[in-house]
Amino acid sequence: MPTFVIPGLIPKKVTIENNFLQYGWKKFKYDDVTDFSFATVNYTFSYWFIPVYKSQRYYMKFFSNKKKINIHFSAKYYIGRRRKEYAFNELINYIHSAIEPAILEKIISNTLDKKEGLWIGKIFFNQDGCHKANGKNWDSVFWRGEESLTPMFFDNKLIIWRIKNGERKEFVEIPLDEPKVFLVEGLIKACKTKYGLGS
C-alpha cells in the first residue's frame, strides 16, 4: 500500500497500508471512512493593506463515525508549489480509485438497496432517481429515464446539470462544505449502473 509524502522542510506522510489510513499519530481503518473532502485556497497576506506574500493552502479531511483526520499544508510564497500540488493530486486520485468505491458500496447496500434514501445537500437519492424539492412537488431525474446528470465543480460549489437530447439545464447547486458532496459524482454513476436501464 502507498505512502504519500508531502514535501516541505519537515515532510509529512499519509500512509495507507493494511487497511489503515494514518496521518501523524491519527489512524483508523479506511474501510470505516464515511466521507471525505478536499480544497485548495489561494491566500494573499497583507500588512496595512499592502500585500506581503501569497500562499496556496491545501486541505483534506477524512471522516468516520467516531473520528476525523485533518490534513493541511501550504506553499508559502508558492515555494514548492508544484511538488506539493502533485502530491495532493496523487492522494486525491488514490482516494477516488481505492477508498471512494468502498464508501459508495456501503451507501448502496446499507441504504438504497433497503429502499431507504439519502440526502446530500438539497438532493435526495433513492432507487428511483435523484430528486429535489420544488415547492410542494418533487423535481426528479430517474435512473431509468432518458435524462442524465453531470456534476461539475465550479467556484466552491458543485453544479449538477441535467441533460436531455443534448440540451443542458442546471438541476441544482450544492456548496462544497455539505457532507458527502464529493461522493455525488460517483454515487450518480453507481446508481445509474445498478438501478438504470439494463440493470
ChimeraX attribute file (.defattr): number of C-alpha atoms within 10 A of each C-alpha:
attribute: neighborCount
match mode: 1-to-1
recipient: residues
	/A:1	8
	/A:2	10
	/A:3	13
	/A:4	16
	/A:5	15
	/A:6	20
	/A:7	19
	/A:8	15
	/A:9	6
	/A:10	7
	/A:11	8
	/A:12	16
	/A:13	15
	/A:14	17
	/A:15	17
	/A:16	19
	/A:17	13
	/A:18	9
	/A:19	12
	/A:20	14
	/A:21	20
	/A:22	18
	/A:23	16
	/A:24	11
	/A:25	6
	/A:26	11
	/A:27	16
	/A:28	20
	/A:29	14
	/A:30	23
	/A:31	15
	/A:32	20
	/A:33	20
	/A:34	20
	/A:35	20
	/A:36	23
	/A:37	19
	/A:38	17
	/A:39	14
	/A:40	16
	/A:41	11
	/A:42	13
	/A:43	14
	/A:44	13
	/A:45	12
	/A:46	11
	/A:47	8
	/A:48	6
	/A:49	7
	/A:50	9
	/A:51	10
	/A:52	11
	/A:53	13
	/A:54	16
	/A:55	17
	/A:56	19
	/A:57	19
	/A:58	18
	/A:59	15
	/A:60	17
	/A:61	14
	/A:62	19
	/A:63	19
	/A:64	16
	/A:65	9
	/A:66	8
	/A:67	12
	/A:68	16
	/A:69	19
	/A:70	14
	/A:71	16
	/A:72	16
	/A:73	17
	/A:74	21
	/A:75	20
	/A:76	15
	/A:77	14
	/A:78	15
	/A:79	14
	/A:80	13
	/A:81	18
	/A:82	12
	/A:83	14
	/A:84	22
	/A:85	19
	/A:86	13
	/A:87	16
	/A:88	22
	/A:89	12
	/A:90	12
	/A:91	19
	/A:92	16
	/A:93	12
	/A:94	14
	/A:95	14
	/A:96	14
	/A:97	11
	/A:98	11
	/A:99	19
	/A:100	21
	/A:101	16
	/A:102	16
	/A:103	20
	/A:104	20
	/A:105	14
	/A:106	15
	/A:107	16
	/A:108	21
	/A:109	11
	/A:110	12
	/A:111	16
	/A:112	19
	/A:113	15
	/A:114	11
	/A:115	12
	/A:116	12
	/A:117	17
	/A:118	14
	/A:119	14
	/A:120	15
	/A:121	17
	/A:122	13
	/A:123	18
	/A:124	16
	/A:125	22
	/A:126	21
	/A:127	21
	/A:128	19
	/A:129	19
	/A:130	21
	/A:131	19
	/A:132	18
	/A:133	12
	/A:134	9
	/A:135	7
	/A:136	5
	/A:137	8
	/A:138	12
	/A:139	13
	/A:140	20
	/A:141	19
	/A:142	21
	/A:143	23
	/A:144	17
	/A:145	14
	/A:146	12
	/A:147	16
	/A:148	18
	/A:149	22
	/A:150	16
	/A:151	18
	/A:152	12
	/A:153	14
	/A:154	11
	/A:155	8
	/A:156	13
	/A:157	15
	/A:158	20
	/A:159	18
	/A:160	19
	/A:161	18
	/A:162	19
	/A:163	17
	/A:164	13
	/A:165	8
	/A:166	7
	/A:167	9
	/A:168	14
	/A:169	11
	/A:170	13
	/A:171	19
	/A:172	16
	/A:173	18
	/A:174	18
	/A:175	16
	/A:176	19
	/A:177	14
	/A:178	14
	/A:179	16
	/A:180	17
	/A:181	19
	/A:182	20
	/A:183	19
	/A:184	19
	/A:185	15
	/A:186	16
	/A:187	21
	/A:188	19
	/A:189	15
	/A:190	16
	/A:191	22
	/A:192	22
	/A:193	14
	/A:194	14
	/A:195	18
	/A:196	18
	/A:197	11
	/A:198	8
	/A:199	9
